[in-house]
Amino acid sequence: MKRVLGFLVLAAILVFSGCEEDDTDITVDDRTEFVGTWTCTETPTKSTDNTYSVTISKDTEVSNRVFLTNFFQLGQDVAPYGVVIGSTITVPSQTFDTWTVSGSGVISGGNKIVWSLYKANQYSYTAIFNKQ
């Protein structure tokens, strides 16, 4: 009887010792889906070309911030920042030379950003970014 009881205790110890709670937090970077080169199509056009490329890259210093190079077709040396929370990107109002830009969009399917707010100076536009 002692052997059976000893065996059951040993078996219970082995079973329960393998059941540790995993305290590691898995951190997901919401910005990852936004990173890349996008083709922007805006309506109405603010210039002769309503389709152009925008590159989104992660800020290495702020965990939820990205940079949007050539946002609103302002040039490759202009990169306003945006804040990513979940599937939403928000570009707070920022001024570059004579342009003040801002926007807010939602990523869909990892390959499309639909901008519900896309503003330059006093003008409002509709814009869709498609991942290249």
HUDA-V482255 format. One record per backbone hydrogen bond with DSSP energy under -0.5 kcal/mol. CO is the residue of the C=O (numbers start at 1). NH is the residue of the N-H. If there is no record, write none. Layout:
co->CO nh->NH
co->CO nh->NH
This chain:
co->1 nh->5
co->2 nh->6
co->3 nh->7
co->4 nh->8
co->5 nh->9
co->6 nh->10
co->7 nh->11
co->8 nh->12
co->9 nh->13
co->10 nh->14
co->11 nh->15
co->12 nh->16
co->13 nh->17
co->14 nh->18
co->15 nh->18
co->16 nh->19
co->21 nh->23
co->25 nh->27
co->26 nh->28
co->28 nh->30
co->29 nh->32
co->30 nh->33
co->31 nh->34
co->31 nh->35
co->36 nh->56
co->37 nh->132
co->38 nh->40
co->38 nh->54
co->39 nh->130
co->40 nh->52
co->41 nh->128
co->43 nh->126
co->48 nh->50
co->50 nh->42
co->52 nh->40
co->54 nh->38
co->55 nh->69
co->56 nh->36
co->57 nh->67
co->62 nh->65
co->64 nh->84
co->65 nh->59
co->66 nh->82
co->67 nh->57
co->67 nh->69
co->68 nh->71
co->68 nh->80
co->69 nh->55
co->70 nh->73
co->71 nh->74
co->75 nh->70
co->75 nh->78
co->78 nh->70
co->80 nh->68
co->82 nh->66
co->83 nh->85
co->83 nh->90
co->85 nh->88
co->87 nh->107
co->88 nh->85
co->89 nh->105
co->90 nh->83
co->90 nh->92
co->91 nh->103
co->94 nh->101
co->96 nh->99
co->99 nh->96
co->99 nh->101
co->100 nh->121
co->101 nh->94
co->102 nh->119
co->103 nh->91
co->104 nh->116
co->104 nh->117
co->105 nh->89
co->106 nh->114
co->108 nh->111
co->108 nh->112
co->111 nh->131
co->112 nh->108
co->112 nh->114
co->113 nh->115
co->113 nh->129
co->114 nh->106
co->114 nh->116
co->115 nh->127
co->117 nh->104
co->118 nh->125
co->119 nh->102
co->120 nh->123
co->123 nh->120
co->126 nh->43
co->127 nh->115
co->128 nh->41
co->128 nh->130
co->129 nh->113
co->130 nh->39
